[in-house]
Amino acid sequence: MNQKVAVIGGGPAGVIAAAFSAKSGNDTVLLEKKEKLLKKLFITGKGRCNITNRCDISDFFMNIPKNPDFLYSALYSFTNEDIISLLESVGVSVKTERGNRVFPITDKAGTVCDGLCLFLKQSGAKVKLSTTVTAVKKQDDLFDIVTKSGTLSGFHKVILATGGKSYPVTGSTGDGYRFSESLGHHITPLYGNLVPLETEETYGQELSGLSLRNVSLKMKNQKGKIIFEDFGEMMFTHFGVTGPLIISASSHLPQEPCTLHIDLKPALNEKQLDERLLKDFGKFANKAFHNSLGELLPKSLIPVMVTLSGIDPGKQCNSITREERKRLLELLKNFTLHVKGKRPIEEAIITSGGVDVREINPSTMESKLVKGLYFCGELIDTDAYTGGFNLQIAYSTGYLAGTNV
């Protein structure tokens, strides 16, 4: 039978789902509310698009803190190497960088978007852009799709790939949660994940825009237990902190207040750093303390560190005591920030929460409650760390949904 299939949502999951549905012989239409497909993908990875991660698939599950077991069939059915092969088949060459992160050779997300759109076109799926779906209804064995411009009727299957609530400007406004609930599904609590953090410290505005590279970060809970630890890059903002280190740390943020501990000089142990300070203070012996840190710290960070050290800014370096030097050393190795909470969900990279995985068949992505209804991508209650893992979840769940309709 030539089945009519509607895929709602033109992100990576929806595009993959629609393409494989059409390749399976279904009369497939992809409905997207925006004027073009893959708008969110276009801005991922700072516009470079971290396509996937090239680690062993078995290692993926360690990078998926939320419902990893649910994704077993999906990730093994359509792997990271599968999406790379698919993209290469449409002319998109890739490279692997630090942390097994895969990017297009061009360093442009648009290259990946063009490749996926070409794959979709080759599949024979139809695409309706600027089509806002307002409701999904089931009448007997068929689905009706209500849009702002009229109702599309007679679909045998529907795949929901509407994304989460993060980056609403790209079209992810949470519509799929409403559609799912109207059809009887439960939505677990929604909140932003992989998101910048707000801090109590007020000097964020002084440091806004400052990027710190090659620093180590520890997140500790109220009991002082380390709940996250990593090395990399972060940035100060007017409200607190962001950047790859912070985005990853946000996945581990506890309900109670916590602290961030930044080692500004992780390549040096305390003895080596003390020797470096002695060397610099000797070099600038007759200079004021606040003029002696230019070779050690970024310019905008110096006034903050001077204030926090408690050392008189005008004190000559040759007069700084051992105790004062020790305070500065501890500050450099343990620059502490107090986290107030996460930024709003609209600023998050992904949405945590979604359609309860207990109501979805993990082998097909079909609803256990509504025959003919399928889910894929961020709409489902599962998410991963940064590094290309979330996009791979989108491709893999989209593939399962598209091949099983």
N, C-alpha and C positions, 0 to 999 in steps of 0.2 A: 504493500500500500504506500502511495506517495503521501507521507505524513506532512502536515503543516506544522512548522516549529517556529516559535517566536523566542528570540533572545533579547532580553531587555537590559541594556547597558553596554556601551561600546568601549570599555576598558580592555586590558590585556586578557582577562578571563573571558569576557564576552566575545571578543574577536576570535580567540582560539575555539571557544565553544561553538560559535556560529560556523566557523570554517569547517570544523570536523563534522558537525551535523550535516552540512551541505555535501561534504565529500562522501558521507554515508548514504546519500541519495534522498535526503529530506528536502522538502520545499521550505527553505529557511529564510527568515527575515530578521535582521538585526535592527533594533530600534534604539536610537541614541538621542537624548534630549538636546545636546549641544550641536553646534554647527559642523563639528568634525570629530573623528574618532580619536581615542587615546590621548586626550588632553592632559591627564594626570601623568601618564608615562612620559610625556614630552618634557616635563619639568623634573623628573626624578634624577637622583645622582647629580644635582647641581647642573642639570641639563645635559649630562653625559650618558645617563641611563645605565645603572648597574643591573645588567640583564638577568644574571643568575649568579650562583656560586658554584665553583668547579670542585668543591670537596666531594668526597665519596658520599653517595646518597645516604648511607647508614649514619653519617655524621650530621646530616640535616636535622635529625630528630633532637640532637643536643642543642640546636639553635632555635627550637620551636618550644617555648615554655608553655604555650596554651594548647591543650588537646593534641599533642603530637601523634598519638596512636591512631587517631581518626584519619590521618593523612597517609598512612602506610600504603594503601592501595594506590592512591593518587600519585604519590611521588615515585613509586616503582613502576607505574604504568606509563608515565610520561616524565622522563628524567631531565636533569640539567643538560646532559649530552643530547637529548632529543630536541630541546628548544634551540640549542646551538646548531644542530644539523638542519633544523627547519629554517632558521635564519640564513644559514649559509646557502641553502637551496634557492633562496630569493636574493642572493647577492650581498648579504650582510656578513662581512668578515669580523671576527672578534679577537680580543686579546685578553689575557689573564694577568691581573695585577696582584698586589699585596693582599693577603688574606683570601686568595682564590677568587677574588671578585672579577667577574667577566664584564667587559665593556666593548662597545663597537670600536673597530680600528679608527673610525673617524672622530671618536670622542663626542659624537653628537647624537642625542636621543632621537632626533628627527630621522636618522638613518634607520633606527630600529622600528619606529612608527611606520615609515614608508615600506619596510620589509614585511611587517605584519599585515599592512593594508593590501599589499600585493598578494600575499598568501590568501587573504580573505577573498579578494577579487577572483583569483584562480579557482577557488573552491566552488564558485557559482552562487554563493549566498547573496541575497538582496540586502541593501542597506537603506534605511530611512533615517536621515539626519533631521535635526531640529524637530524631533517628535517627542513630546513630553507625555509620558504615560501617567495617568492619574489613578488607575485602578486595574486590578486583575481579578476577573470573576470566572468561576467555573459553572457551566450549565450542563448538567448530565455528564457526558464524557468529554466535552469540549470546553475550551477556554475562550473568553472574550477579553480583549485588551482595550481598555478605555483610554483614549488620548484626548488632548485638548481640541483636536480637530475632528474627532469622531471615533467610532468604535470599530475595531478590527476583530472580526469574528471567525470562529471555526478552526481554532488551533488545537491540534491533538496533544501537543507538548509545549511547555513554557520553561525556559531557563532564566532564572533571575541572576543577573550579574551586575547589579546596580552599584556595587562598592559600598563604602562606609559613610561616615559623616565628616571625614577630614578633607581639607581643601575643597570646600563647597563650590568655589569658583569654577572648578573643573567639572562640576555636575554631580559630585558625590554629596547629596543632601539628605541621605537616609531614607529615600523613598522605598527601597527594598524591604526595610524593616516593617513599614506600614503595610505593604502588600502581603508580606509573610504572615503578619498577625491577623490580617483580614481573612486569610485562608486557614487559620487555626494554629499557626506555629507560635512558639514561645521565643522571646528575644531576651537573651541574658543582658545584664547591665552594660551600658555602653560608656566608654571613656577613651580619651586620646592616649595613644601609645607611640613610642618613638617620637618624643615631643620635647621641646625646650623646657627648662626648669626655672622657676622663680625663686630668688633667694632673699633672705632678710637683710643682708648687707646693703648699705646705701651707696657704696662706692662703685656700684655697677655702672652708673651713668658716667663716671670719670673714665672707666675702662671700656665703655661701649665701643665695639668694633675691634678691640684687641684680640688677636688670635694667638694662642699658645700652641706650639708644636712640640712633639716629643716630650710630653709630660705624662706622668702616671697619675691615675685617679683611683681613690678608694671611696666607696660609699659605705657609711656605717649607720646602723640603726641606733636607737636610744640606749641600748645596752653596750654599745661599742663594738658590736660584731660586724665584721666586713661582709656586706651582702652583694657587693659588686666591686670588681677590680679590673683595670685595663690600662693600656698605654696608647697614646695617640694625640689627637688634636681636639681643641675646644676653643670656644670664643665667648667673650663677655658681651652682654647686651644691656640695654637700659633697664630691663626687668630682672636680669640674672645671668644665666649661662646657656649656651647651645653648642652645636658642633657634634661631630661623630661620637666622641667619648660620652658626652652628656645624653645624646639621643639614645645610645645603647643603655646607659645607666637608668634611664627613665623607665625601662621595662621592669626594673627591680625595685622601684620606689615603694617603700612600705606605707601603710596607712598612717603610722605615727611619724612625727618629725624625724628627720635624719640629717646627717652632715656629709659634706664632700670634702675630702682631704687630698690636696693637690701637691705632688712633689714636683717642684719647678726645675729641679736638677737631678733627675733619676739616674743619669749616667755617672754621677759622683756619689760615693758613700760619704758619711758624715766627716770622716777624717780627711778625705780628699777635698771636700767642699770647704772645710775649715782652712786647709792649706791654701786654697784658692782665695779665700777672703783675706788671709794674712798677706798673700802676694799682692792683691789689689790695694789693700790698705797701705802697704809699704810703697807701692808705686805712686799712690796719691796721698802720701803721708801728710803733706801740708795743705791738702784740700779739705773743704767741708764735706761731711759725711754724705749729704744729699747729692754731691757732685762726683761721688766715687763709684757709683753703681752702673754707669753707662755701658760698661763692657760685660756686665753680668745679667742685666735685665732690660726688657723693652722700656723705652723712654716713658710711656704713659703709666707703667706699673710702678715706677720708682717712687713717686710721692706717696702712694698707698702703702708700699712696703716700709718706707721711712716712718710714716705715722704709726703703723702697726708694730714696728720694732721698739718703739718707745725711746729711741736714741735721738738726742738733740740734733736736728737737721744741720745746724751750723757747727757742730763739734768737729774739730780736726781729726782726721783718720788716725793720726799717731797718738791720739788721746783716748781712743775707744777701748774700753776695758774688755777683759776676757769674757765676763758675764754678758756684756752687751753684744759681743760677737756671737756668743752662744745663742742668745735670743734671736738674732738675725738668722743664724743657721737653722734653728728649729722652724722659723717662719718659712724659710725657703723650702724646707723638706716637708712641711706640713701646713700649707696655706689652706685655711679652713673656711668653708662657706656653709651657711645654715639654709636648708631647703624649706621653702614655704609650701610648695606644691608644683603641679604641672601647669603649663599654659593651656588655654582652652582647646577643646577637641578640634576646632576648626584649623588650628595650627599644627596638629599632629600629622605625622607621615601616614600612620595607619589608625584604624579604629579597633580597639579591643572590645570584645563582646560581639553579639550577633545572634543569628539563628542557632538554636541549641543543637549541637552535633548529635545528640541522642535521638533527634527526630529526622536524621538524614542517613540514608544508606551509604556507608563509606566506600563501597565498591562501585557505586553507580552515580552518586550524588543526587539520587532521587529522594523526594520526600517520603517518609514512612507514613505520613498522614494524608497526603493528597496525591493520588496516582497521576503521573504525567507532569508533576512539578519538580524542577531540578534547581539546585543552587551551586554557585561557584564563586571563588574569589573572596574578597574582604567581607562580604555579607555574612559569611559563616563565622562562628565563634572560634576562631583559631588565628594565631599570629606568631610572628617570629622576630628575631633580632635583625639589625641592619646587615647588609652584605649580600643582597640579592635573594635572600630566602623567601621574603614575602611575595616577590614577583614570581618565583618558581611555584609557590603555592597557587597563585592565580592561574598560571599556565596548566599546571597538573590537574587542578580541580575542573578547569574549563574543558580540558581534554576529556576527562571522564564523563562529564555531563554531555558534551557534544557527541561522543561516540556511543553513549548509551541511550540517547533519545531514539 
